[in-house]
Amino acid sequence: MAASLVMPSPASSSSAAMASSRSSLFSGGHRSLLGGGEYGSRVYAPKCVYAVPLVLVIWKCEMSEPINGNGMPIIPVVNERTLPKFLESARLAKSINRNSARIKLFSGTANPALSQEIAWYMGLELGKINIKRFADGEVYVQLGESVRGCDVFLLQPTCPPVNENLMELQIVIDACRRASARNVTAVIPYFGYARADRKASLYCCFKCTCLGYPATEVLKGNMAVYITQGRESIAAKLVANLVTIAGADRVLACDIHSGQSIGYFDIPVDHVYCEHVILDYLASKAICSDDLVVVSPDVGGVARARAFAKKLSDAPLAIIDKRRHGHNIAEVMNLIGDVKGKVAVMVDDMIDTAGTISKGAALLHEEGAREVYACCTHAVFSPPAIERLSSGLFQEVIVTNTIPVAEKNYFPQLTILSVANLLGETIWRVHDDSSVSSIFQ
């Protein structure tokens, strides 16, 4: 069956009511989450067709026609060039110069669909670029148009295969620098190696003989301590150096794993927060905010979850305490907070193997949570993430398209939101030397 793209009709009274309900919800007024609005009408089709660039799309998998055990996404709905409701007032506060005479957008091969959406929002065409790989795996890059004196924005997440995409990004940056671009901005929706931002710590109890030391040498009195492992690299700093030395003048990244990674760059970094896109979608869910609780899957994500909860009518917060015994291995220990009879919304920056978030969801169900939603920006989805996420623990798994999700990784509970408008608006502000942080205030 052929798929089609549907343009929305002009704003109606129902959409106006939706906007009103959202503003009251997040200003602490009417404490309920109402359904309807632009998220209520979608077109079903067995295959996603990119006839034109898309913006503000929502993909949701449907199991009516399963393929290889996975559902197929809903065809995206093309909306107007608008930002999430949370950001509209900030966007209109200052007029942005949208002169496209000296701005160029180029896309790498990591996420061309997102690049097309960003270009459509900005009303631009992607620049011509030839990227190919030789038989031995080396990357060849040639720009197909002049960039002399232009502000160049290179759109390339360093998602899997991480090393391939990272090397490609550096070569494209070098090509732009040698072509006399005035400024080169690396737009990295997903910054790989961000988790390698410090040396790992081992938790040592009184029975521990970590690193070959006897227990008596790792104790301070009668208390267990954390020991920093030696001889480890800090790859986040190395990658920051590589991007800088390649010739980038600025980096624009989404939801970097930890804030201190920004300090590893010796060039300006604009940090884009994608939680507003997810919040805008959650506002359409038929959930009473009195039944809502935001859950941090680990202690390190408490600040992120607290900020998220504050925007959801200052919802209560719960924290999952876990102890990690190795890379990509997590063990849930206990829950701090009350989730009994509530709808739990787990918030994290990424889902990799889904070990942390799935074990956390299992604990929430044991503690009496009625439903569990998983929200994250970066859908890394390394095996066995799909099996864990589709096991029935989650009512819905909400992610963004900073990383392209392969069709084989679709499952019924998956919803993918687009961050193209948010990134496009940020790019315009960087080009116009306007404030980026004001978008999120």
C-alpha positions as CSV (number, residue, x, y, z in Angstrom):
1,M,0.0,0.0,0.0
2,A,1.4,3.4,-0.9
3,A,2.0,5.8,1.9
4,S,1.0,9.4,1.8
5,L,1.9,12.6,3.7
6,V,-0.9,14.7,5.2
7,M,-0.7,18.4,5.8
8,P,-2.7,19.6,8.8
9,S,-5.8,21.7,8.4
10,P,-5.8,25.3,9.7
11,A,-6.0,25.8,13.4
12,S,-9.4,24.9,14.7
13,S,-11.2,25.4,18.0
14,S,-10.0,22.0,19.2
15,S,-6.3,22.9,18.6
16,A,-6.9,26.2,20.4
17,A,-8.3,24.3,23.4
18,M,-5.3,22.0,23.3
19,A,-2.9,25.0,23.4
20,S,-4.9,26.5,26.3
21,S,-4.8,23.2,28.3
22,R,-1.1,22.9,27.8
23,S,-0.3,26.5,29.0
24,S,-2.5,26.0,32.1
25,L,-1.0,22.6,32.8
26,F,2.6,23.8,32.9
27,S,2.0,27.0,34.7
28,G,0.6,25.1,37.6
29,G,-3.1,25.9,36.9
30,H,-5.5,23.1,35.9
31,R,-3.8,20.0,37.1
32,S,-4.6,17.5,34.4
33,L,-3.2,16.2,31.2
34,L,-5.7,16.3,28.4
35,G,-5.6,14.3,25.2
36,G,-6.4,15.4,21.6
37,G,-4.7,18.2,19.6
38,E,-2.3,17.5,16.8
39,Y,-1.2,14.2,18.4
40,G,-4.7,12.8,18.1
41,S,-4.9,12.3,14.3
42,R,-2.4,10.1,12.5
43,V,-2.2,8.2,9.3
44,Y,-1.4,4.5,9.3
45,A,0.6,2.8,6.6
46,P,3.0,-0.1,6.5
47,K,6.0,1.9,5.4
48,C,7.4,5.3,6.0
49,V,8.0,7.3,2.8
50,Y,10.1,10.5,2.8
51,A,8.5,12.2,-0.1
52,V,9.4,15.6,1.3
53,P,11.4,16.7,4.3
54,L,9.5,16.4,7.5
55,V,9.3,18.4,10.7
56,L,7.7,17.9,14.1
57,V,7.0,14.3,13.2
58,I,5.8,11.6,15.5
59,W,6.4,8.0,14.6
60,K,4.6,5.4,16.6
61,C,4.8,1.7,15.9
62,E,1.6,-0.3,15.3
63,M,1.3,-4.1,15.5
64,S,-1.6,-4.4,13.1
65,E,0.8,-5.8,10.5
66,P,3.8,-7.1,12.3
67,I,7.0,-7.8,10.4
68,N,9.7,-9.9,12.0
69,G,7.9,-9.4,15.3
70,N,8.1,-5.6,15.1
71,G,5.5,-3.0,14.4
72,M,5.7,-0.4,11.6
73,P,5.6,3.3,12.3
74,I,2.7,5.7,11.7
75,I,3.3,7.9,8.7
76,P,4.6,11.3,9.9
77,V,2.3,14.3,9.9
78,V,3.8,17.4,8.4
79,N,3.0,20.4,10.7
80,E,3.8,24.1,10.4
81,R,7.2,25.4,11.2
82,T,6.5,25.8,14.9
83,L,8.4,25.0,18.0
84,P,7.1,23.1,21.0
85,K,4.5,25.1,23.0
86,F,7.0,25.5,25.8
87,L,9.3,27.6,23.5
88,E,6.9,29.6,21.4
89,S,6.9,32.7,23.7
90,A,10.6,32.7,23.9
91,R,11.0,32.3,20.2
92,L,8.7,35.3,19.5
93,A,10.4,37.5,22.1
94,K,13.1,38.6,19.7
95,S,13.0,38.9,15.9
96,I,15.7,36.7,14.3
97,N,17.4,37.7,11.1
98,R,16.8,34.8,8.8
99,N,18.8,36.0,5.8
100,S,20.1,32.8,4.1
101,A,22.7,34.5,1.9
102,R,25.7,33.5,4.0
103,I,24.5,30.3,5.7
104,K,25.2,26.7,4.4
105,L,23.9,23.4,5.7
106,F,25.7,20.2,5.0
107,S,24.7,16.7,6.1
108,G,26.9,13.7,6.8
109,T,25.8,10.2,6.2
110,A,24.8,9.4,9.9
111,N,21.3,10.9,10.0
112,P,20.3,12.4,6.6
113,A,16.6,12.3,7.5
114,L,17.0,14.7,10.4
115,S,19.2,16.9,8.3
116,Q,16.4,17.2,5.7
117,E,13.9,18.1,8.4
118,I,16.1,20.8,9.8
119,A,16.7,22.3,6.3
120,W,12.9,22.3,5.6
121,Y,12.2,24.1,8.9
122,M,14.9,26.7,8.0
123,G,13.6,27.1,4.5
124,L,17.0,26.1,3.0
125,E,18.4,23.4,0.8
126,L,21.1,21.1,2.0
127,G,24.5,21.9,0.5
128,K,25.9,19.6,-2.2
129,I,28.5,17.3,-0.8
130,N,30.2,14.1,-2.1
131,I,31.0,11.6,0.6
132,K,32.2,8.1,-0.3
133,R,34.4,5.4,1.1
134,F,37.3,3.7,-0.7
135,A,37.7,0.0,-0.7
136,D,40.0,0.1,2.3
137,G,37.5,2.0,4.3
138,E,39.1,5.5,4.0
139,V,36.6,8.4,3.7
140,Y,36.6,10.8,0.8
141,V,34.8,14.2,1.0
142,Q,34.4,16.9,-1.6
143,L,32.1,20.0,-1.3
144,G,30.0,20.5,-4.4
145,E,29.6,24.3,-3.9
146,S,31.5,27.3,-2.7
147,V,31.5,28.1,1.1
148,R,34.0,30.9,1.0
149,G,33.0,33.5,3.6
150,C,29.9,31.5,4.7
151,D,28.7,30.3,8.1
152,V,28.8,26.5,7.6
153,F,26.8,24.1,9.8
154,L,27.7,20.4,9.5
155,L,24.9,18.0,10.7
156,Q,26.4,14.7,11.9
157,P,25.7,12.8,15.1
158,T,28.4,10.4,16.2
159,C,26.0,7.5,16.6
160,P,26.9,3.9,15.8
161,P,29.1,3.2,14.0
162,V,30.6,5.8,16.3
163,N,34.2,5.8,15.0
164,E,33.2,5.8,11.3
165,N,30.8,8.8,11.8
166,L,33.3,10.7,14.0
167,M,36.1,10.4,11.5
168,E,33.7,11.4,8.7
169,L,32.7,14.5,10.7
170,Q,36.4,15.5,11.1
171,I,37.1,15.1,7.4
172,V,34.1,17.2,6.5
173,I,35.2,19.9,8.9
174,D,38.6,19.9,7.4
175,A,37.2,20.2,3.9
176,C,35.1,23.3,4.9
177,R,38.1,24.9,6.6
178,R,40.3,24.4,3.6
179,A,37.5,25.9,1.4
180,S,37.7,29.2,3.3
181,A,34.5,29.0,5.3
182,R,34.2,31.9,7.7
183,N,32.8,29.8,10.5
184,V,32.4,26.0,10.8
185,T,29.8,24.8,13.4
186,A,29.6,21.1,14.1
187,V,26.0,20.2,14.8
188,I,26.3,16.9,16.8
189,P,22.8,15.8,17.9
190,Y,24.3,12.8,19.7
191,F,27.8,13.3,21.1
192,G,29.5,9.9,21.3
193,Y,32.0,9.0,24.0
194,A,30.3,11.5,26.3
195,R,30.0,8.8,29.0
196,A,33.8,8.5,29.1
197,D,34.1,11.8,30.9
198,R,36.0,10.6,34.0
199,K,37.8,7.7,35.4
200,A,35.3,5.0,36.7
201,S,34.9,4.4,40.4
202,L,34.6,1.1,42.1
203,Y,32.4,0.7,45.2
204,C,34.4,-1.3,47.8
205,C,32.8,-2.9,50.8
206,F,34.6,-4.5,53.8
207,K,34.9,-7.8,51.9
208,C,36.3,-6.2,48.8
209,T,39.8,-6.8,47.4
210,C,39.4,-4.6,44.4
211,L,42.5,-3.9,42.3
212,G,44.4,-6.5,44.3
213,Y,44.4,-4.5,47.6
214,P,43.4,-6.2,50.8
215,A,40.2,-5.0,52.5
216,T,42.0,-3.2,55.3
217,E,43.7,-0.9,52.8
218,V,40.5,0.3,51.1
219,L,38.5,1.1,54.3
220,K,38.4,4.4,56.2
221,G,37.6,3.2,59.7
222,N,34.5,1.1,59.4
223,M,33.1,2.7,56.2
224,A,33.3,1.5,52.6
225,V,34.7,3.9,50.0
226,Y,34.8,4.5,46.3
227,I,38.1,3.9,44.5
228,T,39.0,5.5,41.2
229,Q,40.3,3.0,38.7
230,G,43.7,3.8,37.3
231,R,45.2,3.6,33.8
232,E,41.9,4.6,32.0
233,S,41.4,7.1,29.2
234,I,39.0,10.0,29.3
235,A,37.8,9.7,25.7
236,A,35.3,12.6,26.0
237,K,38.2,15.1,26.3
238,L,40.0,13.4,23.4
239,V,37.0,13.6,21.1
240,A,36.6,17.2,22.0
241,N,40.2,17.9,21.1
242,L,39.8,16.0,17.8
243,V,36.8,18.1,16.7
244,T,38.6,21.3,17.7
245,I,41.8,20.5,15.9
246,A,40.0,19.4,12.8
247,G,38.9,23.1,12.5
248,A,35.5,23.5,14.1
249,D,34.8,27.0,15.5
250,R,31.7,26.0,17.5
251,V,29.8,22.9,18.6
252,L,26.1,22.5,18.9
253,A,25.0,19.4,20.8
254,C,21.9,17.9,22.3
255,D,21.6,16.6,25.9
256,I,25.2,15.8,26.5
257,H,25.5,13.0,29.0
258,S,27.1,15.2,31.7
259,G,27.5,18.9,31.8
260,Q,31.2,18.9,32.5
261,S,31.9,17.5,29.1
262,I,31.2,21.0,27.7
263,G,34.3,22.2,29.5
264,Y,36.4,19.8,27.6
265,F,36.0,21.9,24.4
266,D,38.3,24.9,23.9
267,I,35.7,26.4,21.6
268,P,32.1,27.6,22.3
269,V,29.5,24.9,22.8
270,D,25.7,25.5,22.6
271,H,23.9,22.9,24.6
272,V,20.3,22.1,23.3
273,Y,17.8,20.6,25.7
274,C,15.4,18.3,24.0
275,E,13.2,17.7,27.0
276,H,10.8,20.4,25.7
277,V,9.9,18.2,22.7
278,I,9.1,15.3,25.0
279,L,7.2,17.5,27.5
280,D,5.1,18.8,24.6
281,Y,4.1,15.3,23.7
282,L,3.4,14.2,27.2
283,A,1.0,17.2,27.5
284,S,-1.2,15.4,25.0
285,K,-1.5,12.2,27.1
286,A,-4.8,11.5,29.0
287,I,-3.0,11.4,32.4
288,C,-4.1,13.3,35.5
289,S,-1.1,15.1,36.8
290,D,-2.1,14.2,40.4
291,D,-1.3,10.6,39.4
292,L,2.1,11.4,37.9
293,V,5.5,10.8,39.3
294,V,8.8,11.5,37.6
295,V,11.5,8.9,38.2
296,S,15.3,9.2,37.9
297,P,16.7,5.8,36.9
298,D,19.9,6.5,38.9
299,V,21.3,9.1,41.3
300,G,23.3,10.8,38.6
301,G,20.2,11.8,36.7
302,V,18.4,13.4,39.6
303,A,19.0,17.0,38.4
304,R,17.6,16.1,35.0
305,A,14.6,14.4,36.4
306,R,13.9,17.3,38.9
307,A,13.9,19.9,36.1
308,F,11.6,17.6,34.1
309,A,9.2,17.2,37.0
310,K,9.1,20.9,37.7
311,K,7.8,21.5,34.2
312,L,5.1,18.8,34.7
313,S,3.1,20.8,37.2
314,D,5.9,20.3,39.7
315,A,5.2,16.5,39.8
316,P,6.7,14.5,42.7
317,L,10.1,12.9,42.2
318,A,11.3,9.3,42.8
319,I,14.9,8.0,42.6
320,I,16.1,4.5,41.8
321,D,19.3,3.6,43.6
322,K,21.5,1.3,41.6
323,R,24.9,-0.2,41.9
324,R,26.9,-0.8,38.7
325,H,29.3,-3.7,38.7
326,G,30.6,-3.3,35.2
327,H,30.2,-1.5,31.9
328,N,26.6,-1.8,30.6
329,I,25.7,-3.8,33.7
330,A,23.4,-2.3,36.3
331,E,21.7,-3.7,39.4
332,V,18.8,-2.0,41.0
333,M,18.9,-1.8,44.8
334,N,16.0,0.2,46.1
335,L,13.5,3.0,45.4
336,I,13.4,6.4,47.1
337,G,9.9,7.8,46.9
338,D,6.3,6.7,46.5
339,V,5.0,5.3,43.1
340,K,2.1,3.1,44.3
341,G,-0.9,3.6,42.1
342,K,0.8,6.3,40.1
343,V,1.9,6.7,36.5
344,A,5.7,6.7,36.5
345,V,7.7,8.6,33.9
346,M,11.3,7.5,33.8
347,V,13.6,10.2,32.4
348,D,17.2,9.7,31.1
349,D,19.4,11.2,28.4
350,M,19.9,7.9,26.5
351,I,18.9,4.3,26.3
352,D,21.8,2.0,25.3
353,T,21.3,-1.6,26.3
354,A,18.3,-0.7,28.4
355,G,19.6,-2.6,31.4
356,T,19.3,0.3,33.8
357,I,15.8,1.5,32.7
358,S,14.3,-2.0,32.3
359,K,15.4,-3.1,35.8
360,G,14.2,0.2,37.1
361,A,10.8,-0.4,35.5
362,A,10.6,-3.8,37.0
363,L,11.2,-2.3,40.4
364,L,8.5,0.3,39.9
365,H,6.0,-2.4,39.0
366,E,6.9,-4.3,42.1
367,E,6.4,-1.1,44.2
368,G,2.9,-0.7,42.8
369,A,3.2,1.7,39.8
370,R,0.2,1.6,37.6
371,E,2.0,2.4,34.3
372,V,5.6,3.1,33.4
373,Y,6.7,5.4,30.6
374,A,10.3,5.7,29.5
375,C,11.5,9.0,28.0
376,C,15.0,9.7,26.6
377,T,16.6,11.9,24.0
378,H,19.1,9.4,22.4
379,A,17.9,6.0,21.3
380,V,21.2,4.1,21.0
381,F,19.4,0.8,21.3
382,S,22.4,-1.6,21.5
383,P,21.4,-5.3,21.8
384,P,19.6,-6.6,23.8
385,A,17.7,-3.2,24.2
386,I,14.8,-4.0,21.9
387,E,14.0,-7.3,23.7
388,R,14.0,-5.5,27.1
389,L,12.0,-2.5,26.0
390,S,9.3,-4.6,24.2
391,S,8.9,-7.1,27.1
392,G,5.8,-5.4,28.4
393,L,7.3,-3.4,31.2
394,F,6.6,-0.1,29.5
395,Q,3.3,1.5,28.5
396,E,5.3,3.6,26.0
397,V,8.9,4.3,25.1
398,I,9.3,7.9,24.0
399,V,12.6,8.9,22.2
400,T,13.7,11.6,19.7
401,N,15.4,11.2,16.3
402,T,18.8,12.5,17.3
403,I,19.9,9.0,16.3
404,P,18.1,7.2,13.4
405,V,16.2,4.1,14.6
406,A,16.5,1.2,12.2
407,E,13.3,-0.3,11.0
408,K,14.3,-3.7,12.5
409,N,14.3,-2.0,15.9
410,Y,10.7,-0.9,15.8
411,F,8.4,-2.3,18.5
412,P,4.8,-1.5,19.5
413,Q,5.5,0.8,22.4
414,L,8.0,3.0,20.5
415,T,7.3,6.6,19.8
416,I,9.8,8.8,18.0
417,L,9.6,12.6,18.2
418,S,11.5,15.0,15.9
419,V,13.9,17.7,17.3
420,A,14.4,19.2,13.8
421,N,12.5,22.5,14.6
422,L,14.4,23.0,17.9
423,L,17.8,22.5,16.2
424,G,16.8,24.6,13.2
425,E,15.8,27.5,15.5
426,T,19.0,27.2,17.4
427,I,21.0,27.3,14.2
428,W,19.3,30.5,13.1
429,R,20.1,32.1,16.4
430,V,23.8,31.0,16.3
431,H,24.0,32.4,12.7
432,D,22.3,35.7,13.9
433,D,24.6,36.0,17.0
434,S,21.4,35.9,19.1
435,S,21.0,34.2,22.5
436,V,20.5,30.4,22.5
437,S,19.9,30.0,26.2
438,S,16.9,32.3,26.0
439,I,15.0,29.7,24.0
440,F,14.8,27.5,27.1
441,Q,14.1,30.1,29.7
